[in-house]
Amino acid sequence: MDIQIGRGKIARRAYGIDEIALVPGQRTLDPSLADTRWRIGGIEREIPIIASAMDGVIDVSMAVKLSQIGAMGVLNLEGIQTRYSDPSPILDRIASVGNSEFVPLMQELYSSPIKPELITQRIREIKDQGAIAAVSLTPAGASKYSQVVAEAGADLMFVQATVVSTAHLSPESINPLDLAQFCQDMPMPVILGNCVTYDVALNLMKVGATAVLVGIGPGAACTSRGVLGVGVPQATAVADCAAARDDYYLETGNYVQVIADGGLITGGDICKCIACGADGVMIGSPFARAKEAPGQGFHWGMATPSSVLPRGTRIKVGSTGTLEQILTGPAQMDDGTHNLLGALKTSMGTLGAKNLKEMQQVEVVIAPSLLTEGKVYQKAQQLGMGK
């Protein structure tokens, strides 16, 4: 529905994850019968959750552990892990600096050049342990290091930026990455993002993306919406891009996964995104809370080190449990941030969805009152009043 903001501007109403709720159907099923398996680039995983390619979230060890549990982590190939042979003292400095010194420190640390040999080393360290080597580069980084990644034998390539499109205008001296040619040339499946609209998602599918990432600026450590004013609330963005996927599948027979990326904290958030049409989700801050995470209880955005326009803050998330507790339990927290797989299976059981495709078809209602209800509950907890 179009809404008139003023005489000169019409806008479409969009909805965030907190503004919707899922409606139980006519049947329920035991959560143990809920099938959460999904495939991306020919790789099957039990858990439709990917850990974000952020330096406070994923290192080699985390990528391996996520693979072993049944999920997946994506390593940032333009971050600390590929600039320093020993990232530990660098991560210590990031965790110890004060807020006022944080951005200058990040700009200093990330000015150290990326070392191609470290790209090769990190990918092989992951693969040598029998884990999935999923890696991420910006479009500029993909132009420079794609051959290194291919020779190292990465399993999945994520090409990520705040916004990725197939129609990029640039000065004559700069040759933008040809996404169609890149997807064709790379020996592994390519995931493209980020996008938030039907048209852009459809265009990314047409150039050969195995999956598309959906979400601009909703993440806890991302400030793009505040700095740039760019973004679409996540529930609407996912639904629009899922519609593009379905139309593309009807036209071509090629199914391209839609991955909701950003702003998802709890199991309920993940369930709502899948109900809006997502095949899987990518999350950062919940994994940054793992005791094994390299950020030592801190989480920061990928664009923070920018020398031109830093975006993405550092937030203190603390360490609330092990990676296994966060993903599969047993939960030590009652706020929905532990046992994310258990939450998804229980929600699917409550809604009567036997698999993710059925979960995508459950009824969704607009429920802005939930925002108020949530605040009332939080206030009651703070006051020691219980539920």
BAZA-171989 format. One record per residue (C-alpha): residue in three letters; x, y, z. Coordinates in steps of 0.02 Angstrom, whole numbers, plus 50000, padded with zeros to 5 digits. Example, Ala and Ser with C-alpha at 12.3 -4.5 7.8 and 13.67 -1.06 7.14 Angstrom:
2
ALA506154977550390 SER506844994750357 
! end
This chain:
387
MET500005000050000 ASP500675017049951 ILE500665030750082 GLN500835049250046 ILE502245056350150 GLY501915073550078 ARG501325081349916 GLY502935076749827 LYS503335059449894 ILE502415042749899 ALA503105028250000 ARG502705009750021 ARG502415003050196 ALA503734990350245 TYR503874979150397 GLY505274973950513 ILE505454957050598 ASP504794963950763 GLU503174969450679 ILE502594952150626 ALA502064936050712 LEU501774918150653 VAL500054910150665 PRO499814891850717 GLY498944881250586 GLN497734866750598 ARG499044853950647 THR500564852550758 LEU501984840050756 ASP503324833950873 PRO504874845250853 SER505944829850826 LEU505034827250661 ALA505454844650596 ASP506714843350454 THR507844858750450 ARG509054852550316 TRP509484863950171 ARG510714864450027 ILE511794878649967 GLY512944876449819 GLY512694857649826 ILE513224857050010 GLU511924850250130 ARG511844856750308 GLU510704851850451 ILE510634869450520 PRO510074883650402 ILE511164896250493 ILE512764904250428 ALA513964914250537 SER514384931250463 ALA516064935150383 MET516564947050522 ASP518234947350610 GLY517474946650784 VAL516444931450735 ILE517434919550623 ASP519214913250622 VAL519844896350565 SER519394887750728 MET517614894550728 ALA517354889650546 VAL517894871850585 LYS516794870350741 LEU515264877050649 SER515514864150512 GLN515674850250640 ILE514044855450724 GLY513084855850559 ALA513074874450517 MET514324885150423 GLY515444900350450 VAL516134912450320 LEU517904918950337 ASN518234937250292 LEU519724936950173 GLU520004955650187 GLY520124956250375 ILE521314952750517 GLN521534934350472 THR522354938250304 ARG523334953650354 TYR524274946250503 SER525074929050517 ASP524664929350704 PRO522994938350730 SER522934935650918 PRO523884951350976 ILE522904961850850 LEU521254955350918 ASP521884958951095 ARG522184977151047 ILE520454978850971 ALA519644971751128 SER520634982751248 VAL520525000051167 GLY519265013151224 ASN517805018951118 SER518585035551070 GLU520165027051004 PHE519255012650920 VAL518995019250742 PRO520765026550725 LEU521495010150787 MET520455000150663 GLN521005011350520 GLU522805008650573 LEU522654989750591 TYR521714987250429 SER522954997650331 SER524164983050338 PRO524104974750166 ILE523184958550130 LYS524404944350103 PRO523884932149967 GLU524884918250048 LEU523824920250206 ILE522234918350102 THR522904901750041 GLN523474896650215 ARG521804900450300 ILE520774891250169 ARG521904875950180 GLU521894876350370 ILE519994874850364 LYS519964861350230 ASP521354851150310 GLN520194848950460 GLY518794842350351 ALA517744858150365 ILE516834868950237 ALA517924883150175 ALA516664897050141 VAL517524913850114 SER517014931850082 LEU517734946049978 THR517094963049925 PRO516864965449737 ALA518544974649731 GLY519364960749830 ALA518594947649718 SER519374955949566 LYS521094955149648 TYR521104938649741 SER519864927049652 GLN521244916849572 VAL522094914249740 VAL520454908349815 ALA520124896649669 GLU521864888749679 ALA521704886549867 GLY520114876449840 ALA518784886149934 ASP517074877749935 LEU515974893349928 MET516324911249879 PHE515304925549952 VAL515474942249861 GLN514804955049983 ALA514624973749997 THR513364985450079 VAL512444985149912 VAL512854974349761 SER512004976849593 THR512254971849413 ALA512164990049353 HIS513614999249434 LEU514195016149366 SER516005020749398 PRO517365032249330 GLU518145026749165 SER519755022549257 ILE518885009449363 ASN518254993049292 PRO516874986349404 LEU516764967649434 ASP515784958949297 LEU514684948149407 ALA514044936949267 GLN515794933249204 PHE516424930849382 CYS515064918049424 GLN515454908949263 ASP517334908649289 MET517424903649471 PRO517584884849501 MET516494885549657 PRO514714892049686 VAL514594910949710 ILE513404919549832 LEU513044937949798 GLY512424951849912 ASN511794962049985 CYS510124967149912 VAL508374971549975 THR507254972849822 TYR506394961149700 ASP507214968349545 VAL509004968149609 ALA508804950649683 LEU508124944449516 ASN509574952349421 LEU510844944249537 MET510014927449507 LYS510074930049320 VAL511964932949320 GLY512264916149404 ALA512164918249593 THR511954901949687 ALA511144911949828 VAL510804930149869 LEU511044938950035 VAL509604950150088 GLY509804964450210 ILE510564981850213 GLY510954989750379 PRO509884979950503 GLY511344971750595 ALA511834976450772 ALA513594981550721 CYS513094990150559 THR512695008650553 SER512335010350367 ARG510535015450398 GLY511095028950517 VAL512565035050413 LEU511825032750238 GLY509955031850270 VAL509885016350159 GLY508915000450194 VAL507244991350194 PRO506484983150349 GLN506984964950347 ALA505294956150341 THR504784965650184 ALA506514964050105 VAL506534945150127 ALA504764943150061 ASP505144953649907 CYS506744944249866 ALA505914927449899 ALA504604932349770 ALA506004935449646 ARG506714918149685 ASP505034909749656 ASP504734918949492 TYR506494914849433 TYR506234896549476 LEU504594895849379 GLU505454903849229 THR507074893849229 GLY506904878749344 ASN508434885249438 TYR508144887649625 VAL509224901249703 GLN509294901849893 VAL508794917749984 ILE509814920950142 ALA509204934050267 ASP510734943350327 GLY510734955250475 GLY509684960650623 LEU509304943050683 ILE509674939750866 THR508484926550931 GLY507744910150876 GLY506104919150849 ASP506924931150727 ILE507604916550627 CYS505904908050623 LYS505044923950561 CYS506324926450422 ILE506064908850357 ALA504174911350367 CYS504404926850258 GLY505254916050127 ALA507084914450175 ASP507954897750145 GLY509274901450276 VAL509954915550382 MET511634923850414 ILE511944930550589 GLY513384939150676 SER513144945550852 PRO512374929350923 PHE513974920150872 ALA515074934450932 ARG514414929851106 ALA515174912451095 LYS516634909051211 GLU517624902851061 ALA517324918650956 PRO518914928350909 GLY518164945150959 GLN518334941451146 GLY516574947451184 PHE516594961751057 HIS515764963250888 TRP516134975950751 GLY515584980250576 MET516534976350416 ALA516534994550359 THR517235001750520 PRO519035003350455 SER518525013850304 SER519665028850285 VAL518315038450189 LEU516705035250286 PRO516825023150433 ARG515215013450464 GLY514914999550587 THR515175001650771 ARG515994990550901 ILE514774983551027 LYS515134973851184 VAL514094958051176 GLY514994948151310 SER515194929251313 THR513604920051359 GLY514014902051318 THR514894889951205 LEU514584889051019 GLU513684872451044 GLN512534879951176 ILE512094894351061 LEU511714883150912 THR511044866850984 GLY510924869051173 PRO510694865151311 ALA510184883351331 GLN510874893151477 MET509874908951432 ASP507984911251422 ASP507994925951300 GLY508014915851139 THR509884917851104 HIS510344899851149 ASN509864883651060 LEU509374892250898 LEU509104875650811 GLY507974869850952 ALA506964885850937 LEU506744883250750 LYS506204865150770 THR504994869450911 SER504234883650810 MET504044872150659 GLY503194859350771 THR502014872450842 LEU501584878450666 GLY501444861050593 ALA502854863550467 LYS503764847350426 ASN505174855850329 LEU505824872950282 LYS504754874050125 GLU503194871650231 MET503874884150357 GLN503954897050216 GLN502084894750189 VAL501454897650367 GLU500274912050400 VAL501054928550452 VAL500124942950534 ILE500584961150561 ALA500784963250748 PRO501574980150793 SER500844978250968 LEU502174965050999 LEU503444979051010 THR502514986351158 GLU502214969251235 GLY504064965351224 LYS504544981551309 VAL503284978251448 TYR504034960851474 GLN505804967651477 LYS505334980851603 ALA504474967851713 GLN506054957151708 GLN507114972051758 LEU505964975351905 GLY506014957151958 MET504164954651922 GLY504374938851817 LYS503194935451674 
! end
